[in-house]
Amino acid sequence: MKKLFKIEWISTVVLIISVFVFGFTLKSGLLDVSHVRQNMAERNLSKNSIVYGKYFDNQLSSRIEVLDNLAETVSKNGLTDPKKIGEILVAQKVFDRMTLVDANGDRLWGDSYDGKEFTQPEIYNSLEQGNNTVGQQIQEGADGKNELRFYAPIRRNGKLVMALVGSVLERNINVLLRQADYVGDGCLCVIDNEGEYIIGDSNYDTMLADKESNHFYHIGNANVTNDDMSSEILQEKIQDRKVATVDYKYAGNDYIAEYTPITTNNWYLVATIPADQVGRNMPVLTSETVILGVVSLLALIATVILLVLLILKNLKLCAENQRHTLLEQCDDCVIFQLTFKPHKLEFYGDVKRVTGTDLGVLSGEAVYDVYDWIHEDDASLRGRLNAFWEGEEDIFSTEVRVRNIKEGYSWYRLTGALERGIAGNVKSFTGKLVNVDREFSEEKELIQRAENDLLTGVLNKKTMEKRIALMLKNRGSKYVIFYMVDLDNFKNVNDTLGHIYGDQAIVETAQCLNKVFANQDCIGRLGGDEFAVCVSYLAFDRQALLDFISKKAEEICAANRRTYSDGASNVSISSSVGVAYAPDMGESFEVLYTKADKALYISKENGKNQYHIYTPEDENK
């Protein structure tokens, strides 16, 4: 009984000590976990700021590219009538307002525009030199709504004759900032290299309500807590286009600000967040906690095991909480996490809505099954991801086609970040898939409008030049055959029957060429009733090459023999064809064009409705 009593007493004392130690150790453990989470959040804030900057910069750059393509289309087609130019501009969908102005900034077509910003030296000089540009500040439109303006020049004979002005409303710029996936109680704003504010998101005015008119003044009047940072050093870093971090106290609040350069106008994206949001002011472990930790090693094994289990459970709950927070911010995306040891892939969100299958958790070799859902043309994704795992970058982004529930494919943007251990080893990759099908469709439509002839749908002259130059560069052992096609008697169609029949003849000629040649061949309209076709062909000898050229040329002539009638008059047309080929006759677009044009002239001289293949003797004719 004495032994049992003694053991019971000892057990009770040990249990009381263990409970006491367990309570304090658990508290310390929770503080450690929170401290780790705070450190990770600070590192991620810097990485996320770079992601926000790239996203916002890409959105501005894509709008500049669209405006450039529209201006180039107007220039290359020689359009001067504002109404006809307006018919092209009205189809664009990326700008809220569109205006065509003359070289003095006076409106020719489109939305109201006062022209004041146009005459600013940095805007006008850039346009006069043939460069696009973006307004330095948000401007107030005629209707009182603020807007950011994009400019693209329209030049002829080396001179500025007109310009396109595309405007995006300030509220929609705010939408772009919100779409940067910024999460938390902070704000995003854009400043220039002088510290002047350009624009901010919906949290900007609320969070920085007492800020000065200039951001450098704001930092200069604040208490900067970085030992190696000040307002002057920040200005130097921004002038040198470097990333910067500033910790500061202002109006009784602690903030962390990340500065990321963007290419547009040498602006900077500033991500500001309250310091307490990432746990900057959390307490650290005390000596009491260390002593209790040492004492806890002497406690019962069961208590230690229970403590470890509770800490692991808490860490898992923290990770799940972070993932759920991300899910709440993403309406049309799938979150996933790939861990490397053990090899496991977990999906969060409605995966079934995307693939038709609830993938859940994949382990071991089953992880690689996800590549079966990727389009075969994007099979390089697996290799690119493996190279990313082994590299030094922490952020990955790409676009891939993923098989959808309808057994088709949809475009998704895959982005994610690596989590590394203390030794730099890769621990996990957390990312998301966002559907960008609609965005890609709009971009494809704009590109097609810029590359194709508006009347016929075939390639325009500029695009033909680029495609043919690429075919010549990559021809290998193949011949590149260049056909020039010109309609005979086309002028009589316009003069006798009218331009409606003339346009019909042009469109039907393009349709005939599409039937004669394969989809991979280049077919384009060079202007008026002049067309061109470029074909790659592998011929074993010269006779086989000439046979192929003759066969296709005869098909062109046969397909273009047509008669048009308005009921009172009939007009017949045919086509003359000139042919040159590389490498025998040259290996540049200009040389092939000149020689095919010479051959076309000979076809016309010999009676039309026929073809002629260029020979060196033709130079004397």
Disulfide bonds with the S-S distance in Angstrom:
none
